[in-house]
Amino acid sequence: MTDVDSHLSRTATAYDQLAVPYAEFARDALAGLPLDRAVLAAFAELVRTTSPGPVVELGCGPGQLTAHLRELGLDVFGVDLSPAMIDIASRAYPDLRFDLGSMDRLDLADGSVSGIVSWYSIIHAPPESVPGYLAEFGRVLATGGHLLLGFFESEGDPVTAFDHRVVTAYRWPVDELAELLDRAGFLEVGRMTREPGEGERFRRGHLLVRRAAGRG
């Protein structure tokens, strides 16, 4: 087993073990986060008006955000590494599609989706693996399609590991992650950072980018 496969196995196992309490915690996570909802709404509007087509939420967990994206008018499905999370999502939202899979090896054709949401789902990837993830996102995203990343922002520090409640995660400087996206063939559309809310430890970052023609 490679180091990458070992990391993915540990992450999937950790989320499997905490799937039920995590799903309960995440159920109403967006309710008190108007800025986060605004970023998701902007992403949805851009997809609907500039590159209509299927959207995938990568790292969909128990499916609540996938359902929210559908409410925003998107043709959306979810992918997650954890079988337990996929089971919970499928039972909670039986009219939505949820697939078991890994973000670094997606079972999707080149250019087959018009939008990708990765909402705090690359946070567990070792920093050296992130360019590979972004390359895979670029492979499956159609030219002109949009990608929205949500992540923990490092507040001026370098990439920093921290003790996430499930498994080790990383905080990223927003400019460094934006540079990796640029190298992967994405053009920045906008960004939003916000201070931690009640019960949150870290600043939050959001990058909205577009797949450029002839790049990557």
PyRosetta script that sets phi, psi and omega in degrees:
from pyrosetta import init, pose_from_sequence

init()
pose = pose_from_sequence("MTDVDSHLSRTATAYDQLAVPYAEFARDALAGLPLDRAVLAAFAELVRTTSPGPVVELGCGPGQLTAHLRELGLDVFGVDLSPAMIDIASRAYPDLRFDLGSMDRLDLADGSVSGIVSWYSIIHAPPESVPGYLAEFGRVLATGGHLLLGFFESEGDPVTAFDHRVVTAYRWPVDELAELLDRAGFLEVGRMTREPGEGERFRRGHLLVRRAAGRG")
pose.set_psi(1, 130.1)
pose.set_omega(1, 179.5)
pose.set_phi(2, -73.7)
pose.set_psi(2, 168.3)
pose.set_omega(2, 177.4)
pose.set_phi(3, -61.2)
pose.set_psi(3, -38.9)
pose.set_omega(3, 179.2)
pose.set_phi(4, -64.0)
pose.set_psi(4, -46.4)
pose.set_omega(4, 179.9)
pose.set_phi(5, -63.0)
pose.set_psi(5, -38.3)
pose.set_omega(5, 178.3)
pose.set_phi(6, -63.1)
pose.set_psi(6, -43.3)
pose.set_omega(6, 177.5)
pose.set_phi(7, -61.6)
pose.set_psi(7, -45.1)
pose.set_omega(7, -179.5)
pose.set_phi(8, -63.7)
pose.set_psi(8, -39.6)
pose.set_omega(8, 178.7)
pose.set_phi(9, -63.9)
pose.set_psi(9, -42.7)
pose.set_omega(9, 178.4)
pose.set_phi(10, -63.8)
pose.set_psi(10, -41.2)
pose.set_omega(10, -179.0)
pose.set_phi(11, -65.6)
pose.set_psi(11, -46.0)
pose.set_omega(11, 179.6)
pose.set_phi(12, -61.3)
pose.set_psi(12, -43.0)
pose.set_omega(12, -179.9)
pose.set_phi(13, -63.8)
pose.set_psi(13, -42.0)
pose.set_omega(13, -179.7)
pose.set_phi(14, -62.2)
pose.set_psi(14, -43.2)
pose.set_omega(14, 179.4)
pose.set_phi(15, -72.2)
pose.set_psi(15, -34.9)
pose.set_omega(15, 174.6)
pose.set_phi(16, -57.8)
pose.set_psi(16, -44.2)
pose.set_omega(16, -175.6)
pose.set_phi(17, -68.3)
pose.set_psi(17, -28.3)
pose.set_omega(17, -177.2)
pose.set_phi(18, -112.1)
pose.set_psi(18, 17.8)
pose.set_omega(18, -171.9)
pose.set_phi(19, -60.1)
pose.set_psi(19, -44.1)
pose.set_omega(19, -176.1)
pose.set_phi(20, -67.3)
pose.set_psi(20, -53.2)
pose.set_omega(20, 178.0)
pose.set_phi(21, -64.7)
pose.set_psi(21, -32.8)
pose.set_omega(21, 178.1)
pose.set_phi(22, -64.6)
pose.set_psi(22, -42.8)
pose.set_omega(22, 179.5)
pose.set_phi(23, -61.8)
pose.set_psi(23, -38.4)
pose.set_omega(23, 177.9)
pose.set_phi(24, -66.0)
pose.set_psi(24, -42.7)
pose.set_omega(24, 179.0)
pose.set_phi(25, -63.0)
pose.set_psi(25, -40.5)
pose.set_omega(25, -173.0)
pose.set_phi(26, -82.8)
pose.set_psi(26, -13.4)
pose.set_omega(26, -169.3)
pose.set_phi(27, -53.2)
pose.set_psi(27, -47.4)
pose.set_omega(27, -177.2)
pose.set_phi(28, -114.1)
pose.set_psi(28, 29.9)
pose.set_omega(28, -172.6)
pose.set_phi(29, -61.9)
pose.set_psi(29, -30.0)
pose.set_omega(29, -176.8)
pose.set_phi(30, -85.0)
pose.set_psi(30, -11.0)
pose.set_omega(30, -170.6)
pose.set_phi(31, -57.2)
pose.set_psi(31, -41.1)
pose.set_omega(31, -177.2)
pose.set_phi(32, -103.7)
pose.set_psi(32, 23.4)
pose.set_omega(32, -174.0)
pose.set_phi(33, -125.4)
pose.set_psi(33, 74.0)
pose.set_omega(33, -176.0)
pose.set_phi(34, -62.2)
pose.set_psi(34, -34.3)
pose.set_omega(34, 179.7)
pose.set_phi(35, -68.2)
pose.set_psi(35, -40.4)
pose.set_omega(35, 177.9)
pose.set_phi(36, -63.0)
pose.set_psi(36, -43.9)
pose.set_omega(36, 178.6)
pose.set_phi(37, -62.6)
pose.set_psi(37, -35.2)
pose.set_omega(37, 179.4)
pose.set_phi(38, -65.8)
pose.set_psi(38, -40.5)
pose.set_omega(38, 178.0)
pose.set_phi(39, -63.6)
pose.set_psi(39, -43.7)
pose.set_omega(39, 178.5)
pose.set_phi(40, -63.6)
pose.set_psi(40, -39.2)
pose.set_omega(40, 178.5)
pose.set_phi(41, -65.2)
pose.set_psi(41, -39.5)
pose.set_omega(41, 178.0)
pose.set_phi(42, -64.0)
pose.set_psi(42, -43.7)
pose.set_omega(42, 176.7)
pose.set_phi(43, -58.1)
pose.set_psi(43, -48.0)
pose.set_omega(43, -177.9)
pose.set_phi(44, -61.2)
pose.set_psi(44, -41.8)
pose.set_omega(44, 179.9)
pose.set_phi(45, -64.4)
pose.set_psi(45, -41.5)
pose.set_omega(45, 178.7)
pose.set_phi(46, -62.7)
pose.set_psi(46, -42.4)
pose.set_omega(46, 178.9)
pose.set_phi(47, -64.5)
pose.set_psi(47, -46.4)
pose.set_omega(47, -177.0)
pose.set_phi(48, -63.1)
pose.set_psi(48, -34.7)
pose.set_omega(48, -171.5)
pose.set_phi(49, -98.8)
pose.set_psi(49, -21.8)
pose.set_omega(49, -175.9)
pose.set_phi(50, -116.5)
pose.set_psi(50, -27.4)
pose.set_omega(50, -178.0)
pose.set_phi(51, -149.6)
pose.set_psi(51, 59.9)
pose.set_omega(51, -175.7)
pose.set_phi(52, -60.5)
pose.set_psi(52, 139.5)
pose.set_omega(52, -178.5)
pose.set_phi(53, 160.4)
pose.set_psi(53, -174.6)
pose.set_omega(53, -176.5)
pose.set_phi(54, -66.5)
pose.set_psi(54, 147.9)
pose.set_omega(54, 178.8)
pose.set_phi(55, -124.6)
pose.set_psi(55, 140.6)
pose.set_omega(55, 176.8)
pose.set_phi(56, -118.6)
pose.set_psi(56, 133.4)
pose.set_omega(56, 169.4)
pose.set_phi(57, -95.9)
pose.set_psi(57, 118.1)
pose.set_omega(57, -178.2)
pose.set_phi(58, -95.1)
pose.set_psi(58, 126.3)
pose.set_omega(58, -172.6)
pose.set_phi(59, 78.1)
pose.set_psi(59, 49.6)
pose.set_omega(59, -170.8)
pose.set_phi(60, -74.0)
pose.set_psi(60, -15.1)
pose.set_omega(60, 179.3)
pose.set_phi(61, 56.4)
pose.set_psi(61, -134.9)
pose.set_omega(61, -176.3)
pose.set_phi(62, -79.2)
pose.set_psi(62, 5.1)
pose.set_omega(62, 167.2)
pose.set_phi(63, 93.0)
pose.set_psi(63, -0.2)
pose.set_omega(63, -175.0)
pose.set_phi(64, -67.0)
pose.set_psi(64, -34.1)
pose.set_omega(64, 179.3)
pose.set_phi(65, -75.6)
pose.set_psi(65, -36.2)
pose.set_omega(65, 174.3)
pose.set_phi(66, -57.2)
pose.set_psi(66, -43.7)
pose.set_omega(66, 178.1)
pose.set_phi(67, -64.0)
pose.set_psi(67, -39.1)
pose.set_omega(67, 178.2)
pose.set_phi(68, -63.4)
pose.set_psi(68, -40.5)
pose.set_omega(68, 178.8)
pose.set_phi(69, -65.0)
pose.set_psi(69, -35.3)
pose.set_omega(69, 174.6)
pose.set_phi(70, -64.1)
pose.set_psi(70, -40.2)
pose.set_omega(70, 177.8)
pose.set_phi(71, -62.2)
pose.set_psi(71, -24.5)
pose.set_omega(71, 177.2)
pose.set_phi(72, -84.8)
pose.set_psi(72, 6.8)
pose.set_omega(72, 173.4)
pose.set_phi(73, 93.8)
pose.set_psi(73, 16.6)
pose.set_omega(73, -177.2)
pose.set_phi(74, -99.5)
pose.set_psi(74, 147.9)
pose.set_omega(74, 170.9)
pose.set_phi(75, -86.5)
pose.set_psi(75, 95.8)
pose.set_omega(75, -164.5)
pose.set_phi(76, -126.1)
pose.set_psi(76, 148.0)
pose.set_omega(76, 170.9)
pose.set_phi(77, -138.4)
pose.set_psi(77, 165.1)
pose.set_omega(77, -176.1)
pose.set_phi(78, -119.2)
pose.set_psi(78, 152.0)
pose.set_omega(78, 175.6)
pose.set_phi(79, -131.9)
pose.set_psi(79, 136.7)
pose.set_omega(79, 177.2)
pose.set_phi(80, -147.9)
pose.set_psi(80, 154.5)
pose.set_omega(80, -178.3)
pose.set_phi(81, -80.1)
pose.set_psi(81, -22.5)
pose.set_omega(81, -172.5)
pose.set_phi(82, -94.5)
pose.set_psi(82, 117.2)
pose.set_omega(82, 176.5)
pose.set_phi(83, -58.7)
pose.set_psi(83, -37.1)
pose.set_omega(83, -179.7)
pose.set_phi(84, -65.4)
pose.set_psi(84, -39.5)
pose.set_omega(84, 177.9)
pose.set_phi(85, -65.7)
pose.set_psi(85, -42.5)
pose.set_omega(85, 178.3)
pose.set_phi(86, -61.9)
pose.set_psi(86, -38.3)
pose.set_omega(86, 178.6)
pose.set_phi(87, -64.5)
pose.set_psi(87, -45.1)
pose.set_omega(87, 179.1)
pose.set_phi(88, -63.0)
pose.set_psi(88, -45.8)
pose.set_omega(88, -179.4)
pose.set_phi(89, -61.8)
pose.set_psi(89, -43.0)
pose.set_omega(89, -177.6)
pose.set_phi(90, -66.0)
pose.set_psi(90, -34.9)
pose.set_omega(90, 177.9)
pose.set_phi(91, -76.2)
pose.set_psi(91, -35.3)
pose.set_omega(91, -179.1)
pose.set_phi(92, -74.5)
pose.set_psi(92, -33.6)
pose.set_omega(92, -176.3)
pose.set_phi(93, -132.7)
pose.set_psi(93, 71.5)
pose.set_omega(93, -172.5)
pose.set_phi(94, -65.5)
pose.set_psi(94, -15.3)
pose.set_omega(94, 179.5)
pose.set_phi(95, -92.8)
pose.set_psi(95, 4.3)
pose.set_omega(95, 175.7)
pose.set_phi(96, -110.0)
pose.set_psi(96, 156.0)
pose.set_omega(96, 179.7)
pose.set_phi(97, -94.1)
pose.set_psi(97, 132.2)
pose.set_omega(97, 175.2)
pose.set_phi(98, -134.1)
pose.set_psi(98, 127.5)
pose.set_omega(98, -176.9)
pose.set_phi(99, -116.7)
pose.set_psi(99, 142.8)
pose.set_omega(99, 172.4)
pose.set_phi(100, -81.2)
pose.set_psi(100, 128.4)
pose.set_omega(100, 179.9)
pose.set_phi(101, -177.8)
pose.set_psi(101, 169.0)
pose.set_omega(101, -179.4)
pose.set_phi(102, -110.8)
pose.set_psi(102, 138.7)
pose.set_omega(102, -177.0)
pose.set_phi(103, -65.4)
pose.set_psi(103, -19.4)
pose.set_omega(103, -179.1)
pose.set_phi(104, -87.9)
pose.set_psi(104, -11.2)
pose.set_omega(104, 179.3)
pose.set_phi(105, -144.8)
pose.set_psi(105, 74.3)
pose.set_omega(105, -175.4)
pose.set_phi(106, -77.3)
pose.set_psi(106, 138.1)
pose.set_omega(106, 177.6)
pose.set_phi(107, -87.1)
pose.set_psi(107, 59.4)
pose.set_omega(107, -178.3)
pose.set_phi(108, -135.0)
pose.set_psi(108, 145.7)
pose.set_omega(108, -179.7)
pose.set_phi(109, -72.8)
pose.set_psi(109, 158.0)
pose.set_omega(109, 176.5)
pose.set_phi(110, -57.0)
pose.set_psi(110, 133.0)
pose.set_omega(110, 175.3)
pose.set_phi(111, 62.2)
pose.set_psi(111, 27.3)
pose.set_omega(111, -171.4)
pose.set_phi(112, -91.8)
pose.set_psi(112, -8.9)
pose.set_omega(112, 179.0)
pose.set_phi(113, -122.9)
pose.set_psi(113, 151.6)
pose.set_omega(113, -179.7)
pose.set_phi(114, -96.8)
pose.set_psi(114, -11.9)
pose.set_omega(114, 179.3)
pose.set_phi(115, -156.4)
pose.set_psi(115, 149.0)
pose.set_omega(115, 176.3)
pose.set_phi(116, -132.8)
pose.set_psi(116, 132.6)
pose.set_omega(116, 168.7)
pose.set_phi(117, -114.8)
pose.set_psi(117, 123.6)
pose.set_omega(117, 174.1)
pose.set_phi(118, -119.8)
pose.set_psi(118, 89.3)
pose.set_omega(118, -169.9)
pose.set_phi(119, -96.5)
pose.set_psi(119, 94.8)
pose.set_omega(119, -177.9)
pose.set_phi(120, 58.3)
pose.set_psi(120, 35.4)
pose.set_omega(120, -179.1)
pose.set_phi(121, -107.8)
pose.set_psi(121, -15.3)
pose.set_omega(121, 173.6)
pose.set_phi(122, -92.6)
pose.set_psi(122, 2.5)
pose.set_omega(122, -173.2)
pose.set_phi(123, -65.3)
pose.set_psi(123, -25.8)
pose.set_omega(123, -178.9)
pose.set_phi(124, -89.2)
pose.set_psi(124, -9.6)
pose.set_omega(124, -178.4)
pose.set_phi(125, -71.0)
pose.set_psi(125, 130.1)
pose.set_omega(125, 173.3)
pose.set_phi(126, -53.7)
pose.set_psi(126, 139.8)
pose.set_omega(126, -174.0)
pose.set_phi(127, -52.1)
pose.set_psi(127, -36.5)
pose.set_omega(127, -178.6)
pose.set_phi(128, -69.3)
pose.set_psi(128, -16.5)
pose.set_omega(128, 179.7)
pose.set_phi(129, -89.3)
pose.set_psi(129, -16.7)
pose.set_omega(129, -173.1)
pose.set_phi(130, -61.4)
pose.set_psi(130, -41.9)
pose.set_omega(130, 177.0)
pose.set_phi(131, -56.2)
pose.set_psi(131, -35.6)
pose.set_omega(131, 177.5)
pose.set_phi(132, -66.0)
pose.set_psi(132, -39.2)
pose.set_omega(132, 176.4)
pose.set_phi(133, -62.4)
pose.set_psi(133, -46.0)
pose.set_omega(133, -177.9)
pose.set_phi(134, -64.8)
pose.set_psi(134, -35.5)
pose.set_omega(134, 176.2)
pose.set_phi(135, -63.6)
pose.set_psi(135, -39.9)
pose.set_omega(135, 178.3)
pose.set_phi(136, -67.6)
pose.set_psi(136, -38.5)
pose.set_omega(136, 174.8)
pose.set_phi(137, -59.1)
pose.set_psi(137, -44.8)
pose.set_omega(137, 179.7)
pose.set_phi(138, -64.2)
pose.set_psi(138, -32.9)
pose.set_omega(138, 179.8)
pose.set_phi(139, -63.3)
pose.set_psi(139, -44.7)
pose.set_omega(139, -173.3)
pose.set_phi(140, -87.6)
pose.set_psi(140, -12.5)
pose.set_omega(140, -177.5)
pose.set_phi(141, -89.1)
pose.set_psi(141, 130.7)
pose.set_omega(141, 179.2)
pose.set_phi(142, -66.6)
pose.set_psi(142, 151.7)
pose.set_omega(142, 174.5)
pose.set_phi(143, -56.2)
pose.set_psi(143, 131.5)
pose.set_omega(143, -177.0)
pose.set_phi(144, 87.4)
pose.set_psi(144, -9.6)
pose.set_omega(144, 178.3)
pose.set_phi(145, -72.6)
pose.set_psi(145, 162.9)
pose.set_omega(145, -174.3)
pose.set_phi(146, -113.8)
pose.set_psi(146, 145.6)
pose.set_omega(146, 177.2)
pose.set_phi(147, -124.3)
pose.set_psi(147, 131.9)
pose.set_omega(147, 176.1)
pose.set_phi(148, -119.0)
pose.set_psi(148, 121.6)
pose.set_omega(148, 176.9)
pose.set_phi(149, -108.5)
pose.set_psi(149, 131.9)
pose.set_omega(149, 168.9)
pose.set_phi(150, -113.7)
pose.set_psi(150, 139.2)
pose.set_omega(150, -174.7)
pose.set_phi(151, -158.6)
pose.set_psi(151, 168.9)
pose.set_omega(151, 173.8)
pose.set_phi(152, -87.0)
pose.set_psi(152, 127.3)
pose.set_omega(152, -175.8)
pose.set_phi(153, -90.1)
pose.set_psi(153, 143.7)
pose.set_omega(153, -171.7)
pose.set_phi(154, -89.7)
pose.set_psi(154, 1.3)
pose.set_omega(154, 174.2)
pose.set_phi(155, 56.6)
pose.set_psi(155, 44.2)
pose.set_omega(155, 176.6)
pose.set_phi(156, 91.5)
pose.set_psi(156, -12.2)
pose.set_omega(156, 177.7)
pose.set_phi(157, -83.8)
pose.set_psi(157, 164.6)
pose.set_omega(157, 173.0)
pose.set_phi(158, -65.3)
pose.set_psi(158, 175.9)
pose.set_omega(158, 173.9)
pose.set_phi(159, -52.8)
pose.set_psi(159, 128.2)
pose.set_omega(159, -169.9)
pose.set_phi(160, -132.0)
pose.set_psi(160, 126.8)
pose.set_omega(160, 174.9)
pose.set_phi(161, -76.7)
pose.set_psi(161, 149.1)
pose.set_omega(161, 174.9)
pose.set_phi(162, -147.7)
pose.set_psi(162, 167.1)
pose.set_omega(162, -174.2)
pose.set_phi(163, -87.6)
pose.set_psi(163, 75.3)
pose.set_omega(163, 174.0)
pose.set_phi(164, -58.2)
pose.set_psi(164, 151.0)
pose.set_omega(164, -174.4)
pose.set_phi(165, -65.5)
pose.set_psi(165, -18.5)
pose.set_omega(165, -179.9)
pose.set_phi(166, -102.3)
pose.set_psi(166, -57.2)
pose.set_omega(166, -178.7)
pose.set_phi(167, -157.4)
pose.set_psi(167, 157.9)
pose.set_omega(167, -175.4)
pose.set_phi(168, -46.3)
pose.set_psi(168, 135.1)
pose.set_omega(168, 179.6)
pose.set_phi(169, -132.0)
pose.set_psi(169, 174.0)
pose.set_omega(169, -175.0)
pose.set_phi(170, -131.5)
pose.set_psi(170, 141.0)
pose.set_omega(170, 172.6)
pose.set_phi(171, -99.8)
pose.set_psi(171, 139.0)
pose.set_omega(171, -174.0)
pose.set_phi(172, -119.0)
pose.set_psi(172, 140.4)
pose.set_omega(172, 166.1)
pose.set_phi(173, -66.0)
pose.set_psi(173, 132.2)
pose.set_omega(173, -175.2)
pose.set_phi(174, -61.3)
pose.set_psi(174, -37.5)
pose.set_omega(174, -179.5)
pose.set_phi(175, -67.3)
pose.set_psi(175, -35.8)
pose.set_omega(175, -179.7)
pose.set_phi(176, -68.5)
pose.set_psi(176, -41.9)
pose.set_omega(176, 177.8)
pose.set_phi(177, -67.3)
pose.set_psi(177, -37.1)
pose.set_omega(177, 176.3)
pose.set_phi(178, -62.3)
pose.set_psi(178, -37.6)
pose.set_omega(178, 178.6)
pose.set_phi(179, -66.0)
pose.set_psi(179, -40.5)
pose.set_omega(179, 177.3)
pose.set_phi(180, -63.5)
pose.set_psi(180, -39.3)
pose.set_omega(180, 177.5)
pose.set_phi(181, -63.7)
pose.set_psi(181, -40.9)
pose.set_omega(181, 177.7)
pose.set_phi(182, -61.0)
pose.set_psi(182, -44.5)
pose.set_omega(182, 179.5)
pose.set_phi(183, -64.0)
pose.set_psi(183, -28.8)
pose.set_omega(183, -179.0)
pose.set_phi(184, -83.8)
pose.set_psi(184, 1.2)
pose.set_omega(184, 175.5)
pose.set_phi(185, 97.6)
pose.set_psi(185, 22.9)
pose.set_omega(185, 179.2)
pose.set_phi(186, -109.6)
pose.set_psi(186, 146.0)
pose.set_omega(186, 174.6)
pose.set_phi(187, -105.8)
pose.set_psi(187, 130.8)
pose.set_omega(187, -179.1)
pose.set_phi(188, -71.1)
pose.set_psi(188, 132.6)
pose.set_omega(188, 174.7)
pose.set_phi(189, -98.7)
pose.set_psi(189, -41.3)
pose.set_omega(189, 179.4)
pose.set_phi(190, -176.2)
pose.set_psi(190, 168.6)
pose.set_omega(190, 179.8)
pose.set_phi(191, -143.7)
pose.set_psi(191, 153.2)
pose.set_omega(191, 175.8)
pose.set_phi(192, -142.4)
pose.set_psi(192, 127.8)
pose.set_omega(192, 171.0)
pose.set_phi(193, -118.9)
pose.set_psi(193, 149.3)
pose.set_omega(193, 177.2)
pose.set_phi(194, -142.0)
pose.set_psi(194, 155.1)
pose.set_omega(194, 178.7)
pose.set_phi(195, -74.1)
pose.set_psi(195, 155.7)
pose.set_omega(195, 179.9)
pose.set_phi(196, -63.2)
pose.set_psi(196, 137.4)
pose.set_omega(196, 176.6)
pose.set_phi(197, -87.3)
pose.set_psi(197, -171.5)
pose.set_omega(197, -179.7)
pose.set_phi(198, -61.1)
pose.set_psi(198, 128.2)
pose.set_omega(198, -180.0)
pose.set_phi(199, 82.8)
pose.set_psi(199, -1.1)
pose.set_omega(199, 178.1)
pose.set_phi(200, -102.6)
pose.set_psi(200, 144.9)
pose.set_omega(200, -177.0)
pose.set_phi(201, -93.8)
pose.set_psi(201, -32.4)
pose.set_omega(201, -167.1)
pose.set_phi(202, -127.5)
pose.set_psi(202, 156.9)
pose.set_omega(202, 173.6)
pose.set_phi(203, -63.7)
pose.set_psi(203, 147.9)
pose.set_omega(203, -178.1)
pose.set_phi(204, -110.0)
pose.set_psi(204, 142.1)
pose.set_omega(204, 178.9)
pose.set_phi(205, -122.9)
pose.set_psi(205, 148.1)
pose.set_omega(205, 179.2)
pose.set_phi(206, -142.2)
pose.set_psi(206, 127.3)
pose.set_omega(206, 178.7)
pose.set_phi(207, -121.7)
pose.set_psi(207, 127.3)
pose.set_omega(207, 177.8)
pose.set_phi(208, -112.6)
pose.set_psi(208, 120.9)
pose.set_omega(208, -175.1)
pose.set_phi(209, -133.1)
pose.set_psi(209, 165.3)
pose.set_omega(209, -179.0)
pose.set_phi(210, -125.2)
pose.set_psi(210, 140.9)
pose.set_omega(210, 178.2)
pose.set_phi(211, -74.9)
pose.set_psi(211, 116.6)
pose.set_omega(211, -176.1)
pose.set_phi(212, -84.2)
pose.set_psi(212, 150.5)
pose.set_omega(212, 175.5)
pose.set_phi(213, -72.2)
pose.set_psi(213, 137.7)
pose.set_omega(213, 173.5)
pose.set_phi(214, 69.2)
pose.set_psi(214, 22.2)
pose.set_omega(214, 179.1)
pose.set_phi(215, -123.1)
pose.set_psi(215, 166.2)
pose.set_omega(215, 176.6)
pose.set_phi(216, 85.3)
pose.dump_pdb("model.pdb")
